[in-house]
Amino acid sequence: QGDTRIADFTKEHAADRRFVWTKTPGDVGNGAWTTKWGNKIASWKMDIIFYFDLTMSTFARRLGMQRLAPVQVNSIGHPITSGHDRSVVQYYISWAAAELPLEESQA
């Protein structure tokens, strides 16, 4: 049958602590994959999740909507908004090099 993987993300390898999560054809289009990994991430009971590019991936966006940590943070992927309600993503982090000078940002 060949390789049935569609996407690799993260699954722990003890030797190098690298993560690779594999998506199979049964996970496509039904939300099962996002729910499965959302449950796995939630089981880690993290205090904060930092999404560097929350809106740049539908997978990341769906994970963000699951509220997998009490505090969720978005960053520069789409700097205006994540599109999520404040009850879901509470903070936005940026830095000077990622922002336009005030004069340009107001144009």
C-alpha angles and dihedrals in degrees: 000000000000129000112342095189115119100177135007120212121144137337119150119256108194094215098058105011088236119148127222119172115191126212117206128198090260089062095056121109099351103082092240094120095051091046092047094052093039088058091048093050091046089053088064088066095216119187094215136018117198114202108196093190106012096167099039093081129041087216093056091043091054092047089051090053090056092065095226095179133030089247122039123184130197128199142182102325090101105359099199100059144334089224088235122119117259088249088065104038111025105179144036121203124199139153136213096262090056095053133073119242110269093253092056096042092057095052 
